[in-house]
Structure formats: structure tokens, C-alpha cells
Amino acid sequence: MLQELIISRVRVKVLQLFFLNPGKIYHVREIVRRTDEEINAVRRELAHLEKAGIMSKERRANRLFYMLRKDYSLYYDLLELFEKTKGLGGDILKNKQKLGKLKFVMISGRFARHIPRTGSEVDLLVVGRVVLPELGQLVRKEEVRRESEINYTVMTEEEFEFRKRRRDPFIIEILRGGRIMVIGDEYDLVK
């Protein structure tokens, strides 16, 4: 999907590495290793991304490190886009048919930004008729990639609407935070 918008395959891989691991810095050789691309192609894309203002570089000892610039005007939009197309959201979209009839899939903003939970916050909310073993498989895969547990909740449409009408504190807490809608309309989710 992103390859259709961003022509360079290498650029997509570099951006994916950074946006799915926000806040991390990488040196050039590590980027080459993690993207499995040629060093010259990676350097060319890093230079392009730096010129565009998406990334900055910093020299430490004899190594050049790159990081995303959070002050880039489209930083959060790109973070959302990568989470929806390449992260857990992308896996859910690719396997949508296997997962059942999904009305809403929401990823919390804290989860997308890799901000640790402070309590029992929900990282992923799935509303609909869900095939739980299929969803569990995708969640476990992402837990391995992130090296942390994912707190997720699954509800039927009826249960979700009932709890929302009753102003259930658990649902209100989920809806109060920042979110990325993978499936469904945000307005319909919160109204």
C-alpha cells in the first residue's frame, strides 16, 4: 500500500524501521542490516529524508546516527500511516477476512508512540464478531516484535454500544485517549 504512494522501496523500508520504533536512533550499518538493502541505496534515502526534514543525523565517535524529527510537520500523520499499514494495524487489515466481521479496530495513541502503559490502559480495541484465535496470533506476533505485552479488548457491537450508553468507566477511559482508527469511523466510535 505505501509502495503505491512512496515510489522507493528502500525509502519505505527505512521509514518503516523508524516509525515502527519511534524514539530510537540507528547508525547507518544497523539500518542496512535491518532493512536488508544495499548501503549506497540506504545512504541515498537517508540523505533524501534528511533534506526533506523528516530525519536528522548526529555524529558520535566515528559513527553517523539517524533519528526521526518529531518537529516535522507530518510526523504524527506518518506515524499513524505506518502503524495502520505496516505495524499491527497493517497485519489486521491484511487478515481482515480471517478475523471475522469487524466494525471498529482502534489502536491507542500511546501504543503507537511506544509510550509505556501506566495502568490497565487498552492498546487495542476490537469491536465486532471476531475469530479470537486469529486475532490472538496477530497480537502474539506483534508482542514478539515489540518485546512487550499487548493489552487488548474484544467486544461485540451490542456489548460495546450497551456499555457506551451506560457510560461504563472502562469504555469512557478507552475513548478518552488518543487513537488510531484502523477499521471504522472515529466519529461513529465515540458518538
C-alpha positions as CSV (number, residue, x, y, z in Angstrom):
1,M,0.0,0.0,0.0
2,L,2.7,2.5,0.9
3,Q,4.8,1.4,-2.1
4,E,2.0,2.9,-4.2
5,L,2.4,6.3,-2.5
6,I,6.2,6.3,-1.9
7,I,7.9,5.0,-5.0
8,S,11.2,4.0,-3.4
9,R,11.1,0.5,-1.8
10,V,14.2,1.3,0.2
11,R,12.7,4.6,1.5
12,V,9.6,2.7,2.6
13,K,11.8,0.2,4.5
14,V,13.8,2.9,6.2
15,L,10.8,4.9,7.2
16,Q,9.1,1.7,8.4
17,L,12.1,0.9,10.6
18,F,12.0,4.3,12.2
19,F,8.2,4.8,12.5
20,L,7.6,1.4,14.0
21,N,10.3,2.1,16.5
22,P,9.7,5.8,17.3
23,G,12.3,7.5,19.5
24,K,15.1,5.1,18.5
25,I,18.3,6.1,16.8
26,Y,20.2,3.9,14.4
27,H,23.6,4.1,12.8
28,V,23.9,3.5,9.0
29,R,25.2,-0.1,9.1
30,E,22.4,-1.1,11.5
31,I,19.8,0.4,9.1
32,V,21.4,-1.5,6.3
33,R,21.3,-4.7,8.3
34,R,17.7,-4.3,9.5
35,T,16.3,-3.2,6.0
36,D,18.4,-5.8,4.1
37,E,19.3,-3.3,1.5
38,E,22.5,-2.1,-0.2
39,I,24.4,0.6,1.8
40,N,24.5,3.1,-1.1
41,A,20.8,2.9,-1.5
42,V,20.2,3.4,2.2
43,R,22.6,6.3,2.3
44,R,20.9,7.9,-0.7
45,E,17.4,7.6,1.0
46,L,18.8,8.9,4.3
47,A,20.2,11.9,2.6
48,H,16.8,12.5,0.8
49,L,14.9,12.1,4.1
50,E,17.3,14.5,5.9
51,K,16.9,17.1,3.1
52,A,13.1,16.8,3.4
53,G,13.3,17.5,7.1
54,I,12.0,14.1,8.2
55,M,15.2,12.9,9.8
56,S,18.3,14.4,11.4
57,K,21.7,13.0,11.8
58,E,24.3,13.1,14.6
59,R,27.9,12.1,14.6
60,R,29.1,10.1,17.6
61,A,32.7,9.0,17.7
62,N,33.2,7.7,14.1
63,R,29.6,6.6,13.5
64,L,26.7,8.5,11.9
65,F,23.4,8.1,13.7
66,Y,20.0,9.0,12.3
67,M,16.7,9.8,14.1
68,L,13.2,11.0,13.2
69,R,12.5,14.6,13.8
70,K,9.3,14.9,15.9
71,D,9.0,18.6,14.9
72,Y,8.5,17.5,11.3
73,S,5.0,18.8,10.4
74,L,3.8,15.4,9.2
75,Y,5.5,13.3,11.8
76,Y,2.3,12.1,13.6
77,D,0.5,11.6,10.3
78,L,3.3,9.4,9.1
79,L,3.4,7.6,12.4
80,E,-0.3,6.8,12.1
81,L,0.1,5.8,8.4
82,F,2.9,3.3,9.2
83,E,1.0,1.9,12.2
84,K,-2.0,1.3,10.0
85,T,-0.2,-0.2,7.1
86,K,2.9,-1.9,8.4
87,G,2.5,-2.5,12.1
88,L,-0.2,-4.3,14.0
89,G,-2.8,-2.3,12.1
90,G,-1.4,-3.5,8.8
91,D,-1.5,-7.1,9.9
92,I,-5.1,-6.7,10.9
93,L,-6.0,-5.1,7.6
94,K,-4.2,-7.9,5.6
95,N,-6.1,-10.6,7.6
96,K,-9.4,-8.8,7.8
97,Q,-11.3,-11.6,6.2
98,K,-9.9,-14.2,8.5
99,L,-10.7,-12.1,11.6
100,G,-14.4,-12.1,11.2
101,K,-16.8,-9.2,10.8
102,L,-15.1,-6.2,12.3
103,K,-16.9,-2.9,13.0
104,F,-14.1,-1.0,14.8
105,V,-10.4,-1.6,15.3
106,M,-8.7,1.1,17.3
107,I,-5.0,1.3,18.4
108,S,-4.2,3.7,21.3
109,G,-2.0,6.6,20.6
110,R,0.3,5.6,23.5
111,F,0.8,2.2,21.9
112,A,1.6,3.7,18.5
113,R,4.2,6.0,20.1
114,H,5.7,3.2,22.3
115,I,4.8,5.0,25.5
116,P,4.6,2.5,28.4
117,R,1.3,1.9,30.0
118,T,0.8,3.5,33.4
119,G,-2.0,1.1,34.4
120,S,-4.6,-1.0,32.7
121,E,-4.9,1.0,29.5
122,V,-6.0,-0.8,26.4
123,D,-3.6,-0.8,23.5
124,L,-6.1,-2.4,21.0
125,L,-9.9,-2.3,20.9
126,V,-11.7,-4.6,18.5
127,V,-15.4,-4.4,18.1
128,G,-17.4,-6.9,16.1
129,R,-17.8,-10.7,15.6
130,V,-14.1,-11.7,16.0
131,V,-12.3,-15.0,15.4
132,L,-10.3,-14.9,18.6
133,P,-7.6,-17.4,17.7
134,E,-6.7,-15.5,14.5
135,L,-6.6,-12.2,16.4
136,G,-4.5,-13.8,19.2
137,Q,-2.0,-15.0,16.6
138,L,-1.5,-11.4,15.2
139,V,-1.2,-10.0,18.7
140,R,1.4,-12.5,19.8
141,K,3.4,-11.8,16.6
142,E,3.4,-8.1,17.5
143,E,4.3,-8.8,21.1
144,V,7.4,-10.7,19.9
145,R,8.4,-7.8,17.6
146,R,7.9,-5.2,20.3
147,E,9.2,-7.4,23.1
148,S,6.3,-6.3,25.3
149,E,2.8,-7.5,26.2
150,I,-0.2,-6.0,24.4
151,N,-3.3,-5.3,26.4
152,Y,-6.3,-5.8,24.1
153,T,-10.1,-6.0,24.4
154,V,-12.6,-7.6,22.1
155,M,-16.4,-6.8,22.3
156,T,-19.4,-7.5,20.2
157,E,-21.1,-4.4,18.7
158,E,-24.1,-4.9,21.0
159,E,-21.9,-5.1,24.2
160,F,-19.8,-2.0,23.1
161,E,-22.9,0.1,22.4
162,F,-24.6,-1.0,25.6
163,R,-21.5,-0.1,27.7
164,K,-21.1,3.2,25.9
165,R,-24.7,4.1,26.6
166,R,-24.3,3.2,30.2
167,R,-21.2,5.4,30.3
168,D,-19.1,2.4,31.5
169,P,-15.9,3.9,33.0
170,F,-13.8,1.3,31.2
171,I,-15.2,2.3,27.8
172,I,-15.0,6.0,28.6
173,E,-11.3,5.6,29.6
174,I,-10.6,3.9,26.2
175,L,-12.4,6.6,24.3
176,R,-10.8,9.5,26.2
177,G,-7.3,8.8,25.0
178,G,-5.7,9.4,21.6
179,R,-6.3,6.7,19.0
180,I,-5.6,5.5,15.5
181,M,-8.6,4.0,13.7
182,V,-7.6,1.0,11.7
183,I,-11.2,0.0,10.8
184,G,-14.3,2.1,11.2
185,D,-15.0,5.8,11.6
186,E,-13.8,7.6,14.7
187,Y,-16.9,9.7,14.8
188,D,-19.1,6.6,14.9
189,L,-16.9,5.1,17.6
190,V,-17.2,7.9,20.0
191,K,-20.7,9.3,19.4
